[in-house]
Every structure is written in structure tokens, then in C-alpha cells.
Amino acid sequence: MSDEEGLPVGLRDLAKMAARRGRTRVKRGLSTTRTHLERRQLEQDRKDFWIRLGKTAMQLTEDGDISHPEIDRAIRRIRELEDELNRLNASNASDDLASPYPSD
């Protein structure tokens, strides 16, 4: 037996069921992706606020508005890291100038 579209009876029902299942999986996937993107954005926002808080604390400490030994220690470490990065950047710049070949 066939239906009006020429499909065997039962095959049409299987096709409809597969299509419904596919739509459900796509919707679930979109929802998961949306949630994942929202979570990543919230984590990035939180990270940005932590950075802003750190920079604010550093500026307030340097201005003498606040004082705490742990903040002072963290600022010293940041300065050490900045000095090390500057030294490495200067070293790389002088290496690039001394080399007759471009670096990658």
C-alpha cells in the first residue's frame, strides 16, 4: 500500500518522526549554544571587572588613598613583571635590529 505521495505506508510516519526528532535536536543544540555563549560573556565581564578593580586598587594605593601590605606586595610583583617584560621586549627589539633576516 502507498499513500497519495507514493510513499509506502509507515515510511511517511517514519520520515515525520525523524524530522521531528531532528528539529528537537537542533532546538536543543541552539539552546545549549546560547547558554554557552551567555556563560562565556558573563565570565569575560567578571574578568574585566576584576581587572578594573585591580587597576583601581593600584591607583588608589599609589595616590596614598588606601594602604594594605598584600596590595603593596602585589603592586611590587606587577612592577617586577613589567620590568621583566620590558627587558625581554628590548632584547627582542635589539635582536631584530641586529639580524639581517626578518623574524617570524
KOLMAR-801751 format. One line per 8 residues: number of its first residue (from 1); their letters; for each residue x, z, y of N, C-alpha, C, CB. Coordinates in steps of 0.02 Angstrom, whole numbers, padded with zeros to 5 digits. Glycine has a CB too. Example, Ala and Ser with C-alpha at 12.3 -4.5 7.8 and 13.67 -1.06 7.14 Angstrom:
1) AS) 00660:00390:-00284:00615:00390:-00225:00660:00390:-00165:00565:00452:-00224 | 00642:00354:-00112:00684:00357:-00053:00645:00394:00002:00704:00286:-00030;
***
This chain:
1) MSDEEGLP) 00042:00000:-00060:00000:00000:00000:00043:00000:00062:-00047:00060:00000 | 00019:-00032:00115:00054:-00035:00179:00005:-00018:00234:00086:-00105:00190 | 00034:00007:00289:-00009:00019:00347:-00012:-00045:00389:00018:00078:00390 | -00044:-00041:00448:-00053:-00102:00488:00012:-00130:00515:-00099:-00087:00546 | 00067:-00091:00516:00132:-00116:00540:00174:-00145:00483:00170:-00061:00576 | 00148:-00142:00424:00183:-00169:00367:00230:-00119:00334:00221:-00228:00388 | 00229:-00058:00356:00272:-00007:00325:00237:00023:00265:00290:00048:00377 | 00274:00037:00212:00243:00070:00155:00215:00138:00176:00294:00078:00098;
9) VGLRDLAK) 00160:00157:00146:00129:00222:00160:00180:00276:00144:00063:00232:00119 | 00186:00324:00188:00234:00378:00178:00298:00366:00217:00249:00388:00105 | 00320:00303:00220:00381:00287:00256:00371:00297:00331:00404:00215:00242 | 00311:00279:00354:00295:00288:00425:00296:00362:00442:00227:00257:00442 | 00267:00403:00399:00267:00476:00410:00338:00503:00411:00225:00511:00356 | 00379:00478:00366:00450:00499:00365:00485:00481:00429:00486:00468:00304 | 00472:00420:00454:00503:00397:00516:00482:00441:00575:00485:00323:00529 | 00417:00457:00577:00392:00500:00632:00424:00569:00628:00315:00507:00628;
17) MAARRGRT) 00430:00596:00568:00459:00662:00559:00533:00661:00580:00453:00685:00486 | 00569:00609:00562:00639:00603:00581:00647:00597:00656:00672:00543:00546 | 00602:00560:00687:00604:00552:00760:00591:00619:00795:00553:00499:00784 | 00541:00656:00770:00526:00722:00799:00586:00769:00791:00465:00754:00766 | 00615:00768:00732:00673:00811:00718:00731:00792:00765:00694:00806:00644 | 00740:00727:00774:00794:00704:00819:00782:00727:00891:00799:00628:00817 | 00720:00721:00914:00704:00743:00983:00716:00818:00990:00631:00727:01000 | 00697:00856:00940:00707:00928:00941:00781:00945:00946:00675:00961:00879;
25) RVKRGLST) 00821:00911:00907:00894:00924:00908:00924:00904:00975:00929:00886:00852 | 00902:00850:01004:00927:00829:01070:00908:00881:01122:00898:00759:01090 | 00845:00904:01121:00824:00956:01169:00865:01019:01161:00750:00971:01161 | 00877:01039:01099:00917:01099:01085:00988:01089:01111:00917:01115:01009 | 01015:01030:01099:01083:01015:01122:01088:01017:01198:01105:00948:01097 | 01039:00988:01232:01038:00990:01305:01033:01061:01332:00980:00948:01332 | 00992:01101:01300:00985:01171:01321:01051:01208:01311:00929:01205:01281 | 01084:01197:01255:01148:01229:01241:01200:01207:01292:01172:01214:01170;
33) TRTHLERR) 01202:01142:01307:01250:01116:01356:01237:01145:01425:01247:01040:01358 | 01174:01148:01444:01155:01176:01509:01177:01249:01514:01078:01170:01520 | 01165:01288:01461:01185:01358:01460:01261:01364:01463:01159:01392:01396 | 01296:01321:01427:01369:01322:01427:01396:01308:01497:01398:01272:01377 | 01368:01257:01530:01390:01240:01598:01375:01296:01647:01357:01175:01621 | 01316:01327:01640:01298:01383:01684:01347:01441:01674:01226:01405:01671 | 01363:01456:01611:01410:01510:01597:01479:01496:01627:01416:01521:01521 | 01502:01434:01619:01568:01415:01647:01568:01422:01723:01586:01344:01627;
41) QLEQDRKD) 01512:01401:01756:01509:01406:01828:01509:01480:01850:01446:01371:01854 | 01472:01522:01815:01471:01593:01832:01540:01625:01822:01418:01630:01789 | 01574:01606:01769:01641:01633:01757:01689:01610:01812:01668:01610:01688 | 01683:01547:01834:01725:01521:01888:01710:01558:01953:01715:01446:01897 | 01647:01569:01967:01628:01605:02028:01657:01676:02027:01551:01608:02035 | 01652:01709:01969:01679:01777:01962:01755:01776:01974:01663:01807:01892 | 01789:01728:01944:01861:01722:01953:01878:01711:02027:01889:01663:01911 | 01840:01668:02061:01852:01656:02132:01843:01719:02173:01805:01601:02158;
49) FWIRLGKT) 01793:01759:02156:01782:01822:02193:01837:01872:02179:01714:01852:02176 | 01863:01875:02118:01920:01919:02103:01981:01899:02144:01936:01917:02027 | 01992:01834:02149:02049:01810:02190:02039:01828:02263:02057:01732:02182 | 01978:01817:02287:01964:01835:02357:01973:01910:02369:01892:01814:02376 | 01950:01951:02321:01958:02023:02327:02032:02042:02329:01924:02059:02268 | 02072:02011:02286:02143:02024:02285:02177:02005:02350:02176:01988:02228 | 02160:01947:02376:02189:01924:02439:02168:01970:02497:02169:01852:02454 | 02105:01992:02495:02081:02038:02548:02119:02104:02544:02004:02049:02541;
57) AMQLTEDG) 02126:02131:02483:02162:02194:02475:02234:02187:02498:02160:02217:02401 | 02265:02131:02483:02334:02118:02504:02339:02117:02580:02360:02052:02474 | 02293:02081:02612:02294:02076:02685:02281:02145:02717:02241:02025:02708 | 02233:02182:02690:02218:02249:02717:02278:02296:02709:02156:02278:02683 | 02313:02290:02653:02372:02332:02642:02428:02313:02690:02397:02325:02569 | 02439:02248:02698:02491:02225:02745:02475:02245:02817:02500:02150:02740 | 02411:02246:02834:02390:02266:02901:02390:02342:02911:02321:02239:02917 | 02400:02379:02856:02401:02452:02860:02332:02484:02858:02435:02473:02921;
65) DISHPEID) 02281:02445:02842:02213:02472:02841:02199:02512:02777:02163:02416:02847 | 02231:02494:02722:02223:02531:02660:02292:02542:02629:02176:02493:02610 | 02296:02592:02585:02359:02605:02551:02345:02636:02483:02404:02652:02594 | 02378:02608:02432:02372:02635:02365:02433:02612:02326:02305:02612:02330 | 02464:02657:02288:02525:02639:02252:02517:02580:02205:02549:02699:02213 | 02461:02575:02171:02452:02518:02124:02446:02452:02161:02389:02529:02081 | 02412:02453:02219:02408:02392:02259:02477:02373:02285:02358:02401:02318 | 02514:02423:02308:02582:02410:02333:02626:02381:02277:02614:02475:02359;
73) RAIRRIRE) 02620:02407:02217:02658:02382:02160:02639:02310:02144:02647:02428:02098 | 02574:02296:02146:02550:02228:02132:02575:02179:02185:02473:02227:02128 | 02574:02200:02248:02598:02157:02302:02673:02143:02293:02585:02189:02371 | 02712:02193:02276:02784:02182:02263:02794:02131:02207:02819:02248:02245 | 02754:02137:02154:02761:02090:02098:02741:02020:02119:02717:02114:02038 | 02688:02013:02158:02668:01948:02183:02724:01917:02224:02603:01953:02225 | 02755:01957:02267:02811:01933:02308:02869:01910:02264:02834:01988:02358 | 02884:01949:02211:02938:01930:02165:02922:01863:02131:02948:01985:02111;
81) LEDELNRL) 02860:01855:02110:02840:01793:02078:02844:01734:02126:02770:01800:02049 | 02822:01745:02188:02826:01692:02238:02899:01673:02252:02792:01715:02303 | 02943:01723:02257:03014:01709:02267:03043:01668:02209:03054:01775:02276 | 03025:01687:02148:03049:01651:02089:03023:01579:02088:03028:01688:02024 | 02959:01570:02104:02931:01503:02107:02965:01461:02161:02856:01506:02120 | 02977:01491:02219:03011:01455:02273:03082:01436:02252:03014:01498:02336 | 03116:01481:02217:03184:01466:02194:03183:01408:02145:03215:01528:02161 | 03135:01410:02097:03130:01355:02048:03111:01289:02082:03080:01373:01994;
89) NASNASDD) 03066:01292:02129:03046:01231:02165:03104:01202:02204:02986:01245:02211 | 03143:01246:02236:03201:01222:02274:03252:01193:02227:03231:01280:02315 | 03262:01224:02170:03309:01199:02120:03287:01130:02095:03315:01248:02061 | 03223:01122:02080:03198:01058:02057:03204:01005:02110:03125:01065:02035 | 03192:01024:02173:03197:00976:02228:03269:00952:02235:03172:01007:02293 | 03317:00998:02230:03387:00978:02236:03409:00937:02176:03432:01039:02244 | 03382:00952:02117:03397:00912:02058:03370:00841:02066:03367:00945:01994 | 03310:00836:02094:03280:00770:02105:03321:00728:02154:03208:00777:02130;
97) LASPYPSD) 03347:00761:02205:03388:00726:02254:03455:00704:02225:03398:00770:02315 | 03482:00745:02180:03548:00730:02152:03544:00677:02097:03579:00793:02124 | 03488:00669:02066:03481:00622:02010:03468:00551:02036:03424:00644:01964 | 03505:00503:02009:03493:00434:02030:03430:00404:01998:03553:00390:02013 | 03403:00439:01948:03344:00415:01912:03283:00457:01930:03356:00416:01836 | 03225:00426:01938:03165:00465:01953:03146:00509:01894:03106:00419:01971 | 03121:00568:01909:03098:00612:01855:03024:00602:01844:03113:00686:01873 | 03002:00621:01784:02931:00613:01767:02892:00672:01789:02922:00602:01693;
***
